[in-house]
Amino acid sequence: MFILTILYVAVVVVLLFGAAIFVHEFGHYWVARKRGLKVEAFAIGFGPKIFGWTKDGIEYSWRWIPAGGFVKLPQMITSEALEGEQKGESLPPVSPWSKILVAFAGPFMNVVFAIAIATFLWIVGLPMPVNPPIIGYVEKDSAEAKLGIRPGDVFVSVGGEAVKTWQDVAITAALSTTSLIPVVIERDGQKSEFKLAVKVDPEDDIKLKSFNLDVQSTVLIGRVESEGVADKAGVKPMDRVVSLAGVAIFSQRHLADIVNSNTNIACELVVERAGEQVKLSVTPKYDKEFKRGRIGISFSPPPVKYQVQRPGPTPVEQIVKVWDQTVKTIKALANSKETGVGAKDLSGPVGILAMLSAFVKTDFRLALSFLVLLNLNLAVLNLLPVPVLDGGHIVMSIIEKLRGRQLNVKFQEYTTTAFAVLLISFMLYVTFFDIKRVPLFRALFERETKIEQPVKAPVENVVAPAPKNPPK
């Protein structure tokens, strides 16, 4: 079954990613033919061919490097920088207007494709994350604790924007251009305003800013160390921790701190197993390596819950959400000194394929939703005014139109080649960090998920009551 799952995911990912590239290149191809340009080749991917064929003088191929594609148009400075110069018969020059239309057609088709997918998801429904922005743990003696924030409190807005999920909270914090963010938090129907600090946690694998708070989540035991405290007490993998030493547990870090504060003290551990609560006795021991009290366990990621919203978000809502995230990301990159977000945090082909794989494995509709984001981002990226990208060709064509004569061909070739080298170097740089994140991608792929039955109304996060035993 596992092998079949991997095979299914691999095939679907290739088809979906290939579809995004195909519609882009087909836009160039179709408009080029309509405008009377000569088309020599149409390729998905770069590098050596996997397979190909020739029809009507056009070479079609699928290539090994899934980082884009190209349509070879000898009357334009396009793919020669990446695929080598093509020599052949002398062809008439192309008007600047035709060049602009051909260049713009690729990104335009990505937008059309994104709208089509978003419309489909609106009709069939879309699994929405059930991850309410409820605080699960506040570190003792922290600035947040001194402000009076406690587990069970709920984020209403962050940075002036309403939040519905913890993911909304995390994204806003990570992309914030300031170190203090105004937030509105609700408790027992009463709302309070605070300014909370965000910073990079040096122990976090993802070096992005976040609040010094944990989301309320299920605490599941992953591995139990043989002959450790927990093992001897009878703790089993996949036990859900309910409480320790009489304190209700709301997050992994919360449990770790309660364990540490009870080092060498016998205390009651309550876990849920097969729907029943089991009471065990544990005495945390000081671990010299970790320099804290431990009971010898590791955690298993809690299941990610989704609830199908049917009908799904409207196409406009989906596209506006992607646009907002894109704008925030660009602002964060432009203010890298303040945000700490840089090129190292972007995803290249490896990261994109890894995330797409995780969504395909979870639910095909989530993969399609990711494809909406991917297509819109491809459109924005390709419209950047950089030589070798579509936006660069548009700018050069506009300059040519204003000058009334064609730009020097050698200048265009050298400029395109130089930026092609820079683009490839940038992709290799991003891919290097993608490879370093492979363990995270693997965890994302293997994480347990639950898709709940569809609902007619938009998913609303249910606010849990404040815990009876907040940390002291």
N, C-alpha and C positions, 0 to 999 in steps of 0.2 A: 504493500500500500504506500509506503514512504517513497519508494522509487517511482511509482506511478504519479504521486503528488509532485515530486520534483520534475518529472517529465512534463506533466501538465503545466506547471508554473513556467518552466523554461520556454515551452512552445508559445504560450499565451503572451509572455513578456516580449518575446521576439516579435510576435505579430503586432502587439499594441505599440511598441516602440517604433517598429518599422512603419506602422500606419501613420504615426506623427511625422516621420521623415518623408514618407511617400506623398502625403497630401501637400507638404511644403514644396517638394521638388516637382510634383505634378503641376502645381500652380505655375512655376517657371516654365515648365515644358509646354503646357497648354497654351499659355499666352504667347510664348515664343513662336509656336507653330501658327497661331492665329495672326501674328504680326509678320509672318513670312520669313522668320529667321531660320537659318540652317541649324538643325539639331544633330549632333554627332553621337552623343551618348547620354544615357539616363541611368544613374547608379544610386543604389541605397548602400551607404557605408563608404569607407575609403580602403585603400590598400589592395592586396591581392583579391582576385575574384573567387567567390565560392562557386557561383555558376552564372551563366549568362547566355544570351542569344542575340542574334542580329535580325532585324526586320525593317524593311523599307530604308535601308542604309543607316539605321540607328542601332547602336549597340546598347542593349539593356543588360544590367548586371546587379548582383547582390554581392557585397564585399565584406571582408572579415572585420574591419574596424567599425563598430556601430556608433560612430561619433558624428554622424551627419550623412550627407549625400551630395550629389551634384548633378547638374545637367550641363553637358559640354556644349557650349555655344561659341563657335569660332569667331563670330562677329562681335563678341563681347569679351572683356577681360574678366573671366569668371574663375573656372577651376584649373586653369593652366598652372597656377602657382602650386597646386597640390598634386596634380595628376600629370604634369609635364606638358610641354608645348606641342600643339598639333600643327602639322604642316599639310597643306593641301592646296586646292584651287583658290584663286583670288576671288573674294566675295565682296559684294557691295557693302558700304558702310551702313550702319543702323542709325536711325534718327534718335536723338536724346529722349524723345517722348516714348519711343518703343522700348528703350533701355529701362526707363523709369517704370513702365508698366510691367515689364518682365521681372524686374527686381522686386517690385512691390507685391507681385502675385503670390510669391511664396509665403510671406508672413500673413497676407490676407487669407489664404486658404487655411492656415493654422487657426486663425480666428473663427472662420466659418466652421471648421471641424469642431472646435471647442464649443461653439454655440449649439451645434447639432447634438453633441454628446450631452451637454447640459440640459437640452430639451428632453432628450431620452430619459435622463435621470429624474427630471421633474415629473415625467409621466409614470415611470415604473417605481419610483421611490428610491431613497438613499439612506443607508445606515448612518445614523448620527451618533457621535460619541456620547455616552452617558458618563460624564466625568465632572460632576459639579464642582465649582470652585470653593470647596469647603476646606478650611484649614484643619490639618490632622495633628499637627504638633508645633509647639512653640518652644524653642530652646530656653531652658531655665537661665534667668539672669541676663537674657539677651535684651537688646534695645526694644525689640518687638514685645517681649514680655513686660518690660517696664512701662510700655505704652498701654498695657492692659489687654492686649490681644491674646486670645486663648483658643484652644481647640474647639471646633464647632462653629467658630465665626465664619461668615460667608462673604467672599468678595462680591460686591455689587458692580463696581467700576474700577478701572485701573487707568491712570493717565487720562481721565476724562471720558473713557470709552467703556460702555457697558460690556460685561463679560458674562458668558453663559457656561463656560467650561474652564477647567484648570489649564487646559492648553491655551486658551485665550490669555489667561494670566501670565503663563510662562513666555509666550511669544512677545507680549507687550513689554515684559521685563527685559527680555534678551535684546530687544531692538531699541530700547530706550536710549536717548541721547543724553540723559541726565542720570545722576547717581541717586537722586531722591525723586520718588514718584508719588503723586497724590493718589490716594485710594479711598474708596468708600466701602466700609465693612458693616455688615448687618448682624445683629444678635437679638433674638427674641423680638423681632419686628422693629427694633430701633437701629437707625443708621448713624454711623459715626465716621468722621473724616480723619485721615492720618496722612503723614508723609513717611513712606517706608524706603529704606535704603536697598539698593540692588548692587551686587558685586559678584565677581567670579569666584566660585568655590574651587580652590586649588586641588581638592581631592576629586572633583567631578571630571569624568572622562570628556565631557563636552564643555569646552572652556567658554561658556557664555554666561552673561550676568543673570542672576536670579534672586528672588527674595529668600531670606533666611527662614523659610517656612516650608513645611511639608504638606502635601495634599493628604486629606483623609483617604486611607486606602486599606484594603484587606491585607493583613500580614500573614503570608503563607510560608511555612518552613520548606526550604528546598532540600538541603543536604544536612544530615546529622553526623557529626564527626564520631567515628568509632571510639568507644570507651571514653567519650567526653561526658561532661556533666549532663547534657540533655539526653544523650544516649542512655546513660545509666538511669535516668529518671523515667524513661519510657516514651520520650518524644519521638514522633514518626514523621517522615517526609509527608508534606501536604497537609499537616495539621494547621489549622487556622488559630493564631494566637488571639485570645480574648482578653486576658488580663495577666498582670504579673504583680505580685505583692499588693494585690487589692486595687491596682491602678488599671483602668481600662486602657487598652493599647490601640492607637489610631494610625501608626505609621512605623516603618522599619527603624527609622532613627529614634523614634520615641522609645521603642522596645530596647534598642541598644543603650540608651541613656538610663533607662530604669534598671537594666541589668547591671550597668556599671555602678549605679548608686547603691546597689544591694550586694556588692562584692563581699563574699564570705558570710553572707546572711542567708539562712534558710528561708525560702519564701514560696508561696503557692503560685504555680503557673497553671492557668486555665486555658485549655485548647479545645477547639471544636473538631471532632473527628466523626465522619459518617453521620452528621446531623446531631450528634450528642456531645455535650460538654464533658470533658475529662479533666479532673483535677490531679495535678502532679506536684511533687516537691523538688525544687532545685536550689542549689547553693552556688551562685556564680563564683568563679575562681579568677584571680588576677592572672592575666597573660602578659608575660614579660615582653614578648614580641610585639603585641598590639598595644601594650601599655594601658590596659583597661580591663575591667571585669568582663568575662565571656562565659557562655554556657555551651559553646561548641556547635553552633548552627550557622547555616547560610540561608539566604532568603530565595524564594521563588517569586518571580514577577507575578503580581496578581492579574487575573484575567482582565482583558480590555473589553469593556461592555459597549455594545452598540444597540440602538433601537431604530428600527426602520421607520422613517418618516414618509408617509404616502398620502398625497403626492409629495414629492421631494421639494427642496428649495427651488424657486423659479430660476430660469436661466440668468435673469438679471442679478438675482441675489448671489448666485454662484460666481458669476464673472466679477461682480463688484467686490466680493470677498477676496478673490485671487488678486485683483488689482490693488486693493488695500494692502495686502501682504507684500506684494511686489514693491509698492511705493515705500513701505516701511523698511524693507530690506535694502533698497537703494539708498535711503536716507541713512540707515545704519552703516552701510559701507562708506558713504561719503563722510560720515563722522566717526571714522574708525577709532580715532584717538579716544573719544568719549565712550563709545559703545564696546570697543574691543572686538567688534565683528570685522573680519577681513576675508580676503580671498580664500584663506585656509578653511573657512567655514562654509564655503560653497560646495555644491555637489557637481561632479562631472558625470560622465557616462556610467562609471562604476556605481556611484552613489544612487543615481537615478534608477538604474536597473535593479539595484538591491531594494530600494523602497518600493518600486513597482512590483517586484516579486513578492514582498510581504503583503501588499494589498491584494494581489491576485490570489494568494493563498487564503486570505481572510474572507474576501467577498469580491466578486467580479465588479460589483457596482462601485466599490471603493477604488478599485483600479481605474475604472472609467473616470471617476471624480479626479483622481491624480492626473489622468490624461488631459483633463480640462486645464489644470494648472500648467502642465508641461507644454501644451500647445500655445497657451497664451504667453508663457515665458519665452518660448522659442520665437514667437512673433516679436516680442519686445527686444530680445537679444539681437535678432537679425536686422532690426531696423536701426540699431546703433550706427552712427555715422563713422564707421571704421572700414577702411579698405579691406577687401576680401569678404566682408559681410554685405548683405543686401542694402543696408542703409548707406554704406560707403559708395556702392554703385549708383545709388540714387543721387547722392551729393555730387559725385563726379559728373553725372549726366546733367544735373542742373547747372553746374559750372560750365559745361560744354555748351549748353543752350544759351547761357548768358554771354559767353565769349563769341558765339557764332561759329566756332570751329572746334574740331576734335582735340582733346588733350593729347599730348605727346604719348604715343603708344609705349615707348620704352619707360617713360615716367610711370605710367599706369602699371606696367609689368613689374618694375622694381618695387614700387610702393605696395602692390598686392602681394608680391613674394615676401617682402619684409614683414608685413603684418600677418601673413600666413604663418611664418616662422614664429612670430610672437604669440599667435593664437594657439599653435600646437604646443609651444612651451608652457603657456598658461594652462592648457588642458592637462599636460603632464604634471604640472605643479598641483593642480586641484586633485588629480587622480592619486597622487602620492598620499594626500591626506585622506582621501576616500579609502584607500587600502588600509591606512592606520585605523580607520573606523570600522573595519570589517567585523570585529567582535560585536560591536553595537548593532550592525546590520543583521548579524546572525541572531542576536537576541530578539530583535524586532521580528525576524522571520519565524522564530520558534515560539514566540510568545502566544499564550493561550488567549483566545478571543471567544466572545459569546455574542451572537446576534439574536436579539429579542424580537418578538412579534411586531408587525407594523402597527403604527398608530396613525390616526387621521389628522390629528392636530400636531403642530410642531412640538418636538420633544422639549419638555420643561424639566429642569433639574430640580429634584426634590431636595429641599434643605433639611438636613438632619438637625435634631435638637442639640444644644450644647451638651457635652459629656458631663456626667456627674462627677467624674474624678479627673479634673484637669491637672497637669503636672504642677507640683509645688515649687 
